[in-house]
Each structure stands twice: as structure tokens, then as C-alpha cells.
Amino acid sequence: MADSPSASAAVAFDELVSPLLLPLRSEFERLSGLVSSRDEEIRTLQNELALYKNAYESTSARQVAAEKERDDAVRVAEAIKKELEDSQAVADGLLQAKGHRIVVLVDGDGAIFDDDLIVRGQDGGHNAAQRLRLSIASHLKETQGDAAYQVWVYVFFNKRGLAETFNNIGLIGSKEFDDFVLGFNKSSERFIMVDVGNTKEAADAKLRALLEDETRMPSTARVYFAGCHDNGYAHTLRSLITDGYRDKLVLLRGYSDMAKEIGMLGLPDFTIPHLFRASKIESIWRSPQPAHQNFFPPAAMPASGLPEFYGYNSGAGADNIPLPSSPAVFSGRPDLVEGGFATFPNVPQTPSSSNTPPIPSKALKLNPKKPFWTNDPPPCRAYILQKQCMFKKCKYSHDYVVSPEDEAKIREETKRMPCEHAVKGKQCPWGRRCIYGHACPDGSACVKHKNGKCKFRGADMHK
């Protein structure tokens, strides 16, 4: 049976269209695959976005929690700080009410620590601080009763000036004094020894300000003032007394003698034995005076005139100069016998023509490994070199047996210290018997003299 025209037409159409539809079908399938791939990527990205979103929300929650914890911690810290401030205020109020703060003010240029303490360096400084603290505590217990006192000590001084003075009188060198200050400061965090420099009255100005402020503070129970040797403090003390602070003030004696105006204030005074020098440092001899009839006791005056023991005689070669009217107060000590030499159990009362001192009651030997003046007890320089001492109660030992070699070394060392009379261009009362130097050992080659720093400052001391 033959094909119908419609069938033939369909076949022909199919043959004509099929080649055209095939590329379209392939393109459609390709695009459909791309859409499916895109949809898969979108689903993947959505899943990742959900994960990031969850992570972000979790992190934000933790951050919020951390910030809250921080804020809470800040609030707690502020609360604790306020509690501490309130507690401190209460403590300060109790302290002010009870007044347990004790202040010790020391004019270190006048109330000078005892020689025996200073020559011991750091050990002496520590011992001085301990002696001061224990004595103050004992005095407070006797006068104020038991309490938890807190003691503050301020010592102001001119270090350079004191060191030079000590060196000039042959006491110590600058290193020993530095060590003493270090030992004092290390003894307690509230014990303060301060060098205020060599400006005139620098220590006085600081002490007056502290005396005024500390006495008026409600927390201060008492002020011990070691400056009663100087009338310059009288005005400040009088002002405090007028304002009603008399009961807080106690004078801590340094020198045996009190300044007249301060003594008239009628304040209680307190002395700590062997802590401060009993008197001011002055020259070992006063300037020569024409009158000398009382320099030696009558029994000590030989018929020929002056005692030969000190190198004076009426024959040829005598040192024809007047003697001082009396020995000067070596640092103002009251134990000096006016009108003559003091006597010792081991020193003859009448000077002898012999230069050999008597055998001491107990023989001591110098330590050859350290400077002679640092021996314990320190030896008396004048007794070793002049064979006799002028103090009734000399602080230095007369019990050392010194070899000729040691004596020569001590004499040579002492000659490196200038005689104060020669420095001032005056005639020395001891003449050739003077143990101190009348000329610089370095002579015209002295470098310090060229720089203006040599202690031998006399006009003819470098020829």
C-alpha cells in the first residue's frame, strides 16, 4: 500500500526540521546542566553562609559576654578601690586621732654624731641609727606610754664642709664619712640623712620648714628637734608654742650648751648619751695671746722658764714666741682643764725632759693593715707624737705601744695636714714642736695648689 500524502509530508518535515532541532536540543541540555551546576553552587554557598552566620553569631555572643565580664570586673575593681580608700581614710583618721607619728629633725651641721661612731664607717652609721631609735622609743614609753609609734628621722648636713673639717682635725677621711652616712641610711627606710650642699643655711631652711609642717600635722604625736644649739630656730619654735603645740616639742641636745634664746623657751629637753658630740668642732688651739702665765700649772714651770718637754728653753735656739693663754677647746669639750694640762694616771703631771712616755696600763698594738686612726679604739695622735695629751677625759686611747717606725709614719701622715696658724699666716705657738704641717709636702710642684684646691692655703706654704 502506498504511503499517503500526509505521511510523506510528515516524513519530509521531520527530515527537514530534525537537523535544526538537534543543535537546539544540545544547547538546551548544556544550559540545563549549567543551571543545575549553578543551583548546586548556590546551595553550597548558602550552606557556607549559614555556617559563617552561625559562627559570627556565636562569636558575637562570646564577645558580648566578654565585654560584660570586663565591665563587671571594672565595677568590682572600682568597688574594691573605694573600699580601700575608705579604709585608708579610716586608718588615717585613727592615726590622726592617736598621733603615732614621731619625727626627729637633726641639724647635722651642728648636732654632729660622735667621733667614735663616725670613724667606724657603715657599722658606726648603723649603730648611731639603732641607738637613736632605741633611745627615742624608751623616752616615748616613759613620757607617752606604749603605742605603735612610727619614727621618722631627717638629718640635713653639708657633707663637703663636714668632711673637710674632719680631715683638718685629723679625725677621718671622706670615705669613712661616706660609709657612715651609707650605714645610717641603710639602717631603716624611714631614717634619712641628706647632703644639702654647701649653700649657706641650706640645712636650716629645710629644717625650719619641716619643723613647722610636721609639728602642725594632727598625725604627729611628737617632734624631737636636734637644733637647740642655734638661736636661728628660736622664732619658729616660739611661733609653734604660741599656736598651742608646746606639748609636741622636745629638744634633743647635741652640744652640752643650749642657745640662749632657745633655752628661754622652757621646752623639755632630752639627751642621748654618746650619740652626738658634746660640743662644737673648733680649732685645737686658740690664737696666741700675749698673756701666758696660766698656760702651765706653777708646779710645771721650771726655774729656767718654759718647760723643755715641749721644746722651749731659755738658751740659744729657743722658739722665741708667746704661748697661748690656755689650750683651746678642742671641739669645745668641757673636760678640758683651763689653765694647764690635764693629768692622766699614765701621764706625769709635770712635763719631763724625757720624750719617752710611761708604759701604759694595758698595751695595745696598731693594726698595720689599715690607717692608724681607724683602729678600735682610735689612738690619740697628740699623745703619740707630743708624749702628752691636754684632755682630762680624752676620747682617744693612750694605751697603744707604738714602734719608732709607726710613730714616724704617723708623724709623716700628720705633717700632711696643715697647721691652722700657718694657713692663716700667723705664728704657730708650738714652733718646731708642732705636729702639723707648715709647708705642703709637694712644694711648688703641688697640682692641687695650681687648681686652688690644696689645703695648704698659706701664702708661703708652697715655697
Residue pairs with C-beta under 8 A, 6 or more apart in sequence:
92 219
95 101
95 219
96 218
96 219
97 218
98 147
98 221
99 218
99 219
99 220
99 221
100 147
100 148
100 149
100 150
100 219
100 221
101 149
101 150
101 152
101 217
101 219
101 220
101 221
102 136
102 140
102 149
102 150
102 151
102 152
102 220
102 221
102 222
102 223
102 224
103 151
103 152
103 153
103 154
103 210
103 214
103 220
103 222
103 223
103 224
104 132
104 136
104 151
104 152
104 153
104 154
104 223
104 224
104 226
104 252
105 154
105 207
105 210
105 211
105 214
105 223
105 224
105 225
105 226
105 227
106 153
106 154
106 155
106 156
106 226
106 227
106 252
106 254
107 156
107 157
107 203
107 204
107 207
107 226
107 227
107 229
107 230
107 233
107 254
108 155
108 156
108 157
108 158
108 162
108 193
108 203
109 156
109 157
109 158
109 161
109 162
109 203
110 227
110 229
110 230
110 254
110 255
110 280
111 226
111 227
111 229
111 252
111 254
111 255
111 276
112 162
112 254
112 276
112 277
112 281
113 124
113 128
113 180
113 275
113 276
113 277
114 128
114 274
114 275
114 276
114 277
115 171
115 277
115 378
115 395
116 124
116 274
116 377
116 378
116 395
117 124
117 125
117 127
117 128
117 180
117 274
117 275
118 124
118 166
118 171
118 172
118 176
118 177
118 180
119 171
119 172
119 176
119 373
119 374
119 378
120 127
120 180
120 376
121 175
121 176
121 179
121 180
121 183
121 374
122 179
122 180
122 182
122 183
122 186
123 183
124 180
124 183
125 179
125 180
125 181
125 182
125 183
125 184
125 185
125 186
125 187
125 193
126 183
126 184
126 186
126 187
127 183
128 180
128 183
128 184
128 275
129 153
129 183
129 184
129 187
129 188
129 191
130 187
131 272
131 274
131 275
132 153
132 191
132 272
132 275
133 151
133 153
133 188
133 191
135 272
135 275
136 151
136 224
136 272
137 149
137 151
139 250
139 270
140 147
140 149
140 222
144 221
144 222
147 221
149 221
150 190
151 190
152 190
152 192
153 188
153 190
153 191
153 192
154 192
154 194
154 207
154 210
155 184
155 192
155 193
155 194
156 194
156 196
156 202
156 203
156 206
156 207
157 193
157 194
157 195
157 196
157 203
158 195
158 196
158 197
158 198
158 202
158 203
159 177
159 181
159 195
160 195
160 197
160 198
161 198
162 177
163 173
163 174
163 177
164 455
165 281
166 172
166 173
166 177
167 173
167 174
167 417
167 455
168 417
168 418
168 420
168 455
169 281
169 284
169 330
169 331
170 373
170 381
170 414
170 417
171 373
172 373
172 374
173 371
176 374
181 193
181 195
184 191
184 193
185 191
185 192
185 193
196 202
196 203
196 206
201 232
204 230
204 232
204 233
207 227
207 233
208 233
208 236
211 223
211 225
211 233
211 236
211 237
211 240
212 236
212 239
212 240
214 220
214 223
215 223
215 240
215 245
215 248
215 249
216 240
216 243
216 245
220 248
221 248
222 248
222 249
222 250
223 248
223 249
223 250
224 250
224 251
224 252
224 270
225 233
225 237
225 249
225 250
225 251
225 252
226 251
226 252
226 253
226 254
226 276
227 233
227 254
228 251
228 252
228 253
228 254
228 255
228 258
228 259
228 262
228 263
228 269
229 254
229 255
229 257
229 258
229 259
229 280
230 259
230 262
231 259
231 260
231 261
231 262
233 262
234 259
234 261
234 262
234 265
237 249
237 262
237 265
237 267
238 265
240 246
240 248
240 249
241 249
241 265
241 267
246 267
249 267
249 268
250 267
250 268
250 269
250 270
251 258
251 262
251 267
251 268
251 269
251 270
252 269
252 270
252 271
252 272
253 269
253 270
253 271
253 276
254 276
254 277
255 276
255 277
255 278
255 279
255 280
255 332
256 278
256 279
256 334
257 279
257 332
258 269
277 331
278 332
278 333
278 334
279 329
279 331
279 332
279 333
279 334
280 331
280 332
281 331
281 332
282 328
282 329
282 330
282 331
282 332
283 328
283 420
284 328
284 330
284 420
285 324
285 327
285 328
285 420
285 421
285 429
285 430
286 324
286 325
286 326
286 327
286 328
287 324
287 421
287 426
288 321
288 322
288 323
288 324
288 421
288 426
288 427
288 429
289 322
289 324
289 325
290 322
291 325
292 322
292 323
292 324
292 325
294 325
294 326
294 338
294 339
294 340
295 323
295 324
295 325
295 326
295 327
295 339
295 340
296 307
296 340
296 341
296 351
297 339
297 340
297 341
297 349
299 349
299 350
300 307
300 340
300 341
300 349
300 350
300 351
301 307
302 308
304 313
304 314
305 312
305 313
305 314
306 312
306 313
306 314
306 318
306 323
307 351
308 351
308 353
309 351
309 352
309 353
309 355
309 387
309 388
310 351
310 386
310 430
310 433
311 319
311 430
311 431
311 432
311 433
312 318
312 319
312 323
312 431
312 433
319 430
319 431
319 432
319 433
321 427
321 428
321 429
321 431
322 429
323 429
324 429
326 338
326 339
327 336
327 341
327 390
329 336
330 336
330 390
330 391
333 391
335 342
335 391
335 392
335 393
336 342
336 390
336 391
336 392
337 390
337 392
341 351
341 388
341 389
341 390
342 389
342 390
342 391
342 392
342 393
342 394
343 349
343 392
344 389
344 394
344 398
345 361
346 357
346 358
346 359
346 360
346 361
346 398
346 399
347 357
347 358
347 383
347 388
347 389
347 398
348 358
351 388
355 387
356 387
357 383
357 387
357 388
360 398
360 399
360 400
360 401
361 399
362 399
363 399
363 400
363 401
364 375
364 377
364 379
364 397
364 399
364 400
364 401
365 400
365 401
366 372
366 375
366 379
366 400
366 402
366 406
367 375
368 406
372 379
372 406
372 409
372 410
372 413
373 379
373 381
375 400
377 396
377 397
378 395
378 396
378 397
379 396
379 397
379 400
379 402
380 389
380 394
380 396
380 397
380 398
381 396
381 410
381 414
381 435
382 388
382 389
382 390
382 435
383 389
383 394
383 396
383 398
384 400
384 402
384 407
384 410
385 407
385 410
385 411
385 414
385 435
386 433
386 435
389 396
389 398
402 410
411 435
414 435
414 436
414 437
415 435
415 436
415 437
415 441
416 437
416 441
417 436
417 437
417 455
418 436
418 437
418 438
418 440
418 455
418 456
418 457
418 458
418 461
419 428
419 434
419 436
419 437
419 438
420 436
421 427
421 428
421 429
422 428
422 436
422 437
422 438
422 439
422 456
422 458
422 461
423 455
423 456
423 457
423 458
423 461
424 458
425 458
425 459
428 434
428 438
437 456
438 458
438 461
439 456
439 460
439 461
439 462
439 463
440 446
440 449
440 454
440 456
440 461
440 462
442 448
442 449
442 454
442 462
443 462
443 463
444 462
444 463
446 454
446 456
446 462
448 454
449 456
449 462
454 462
456 462
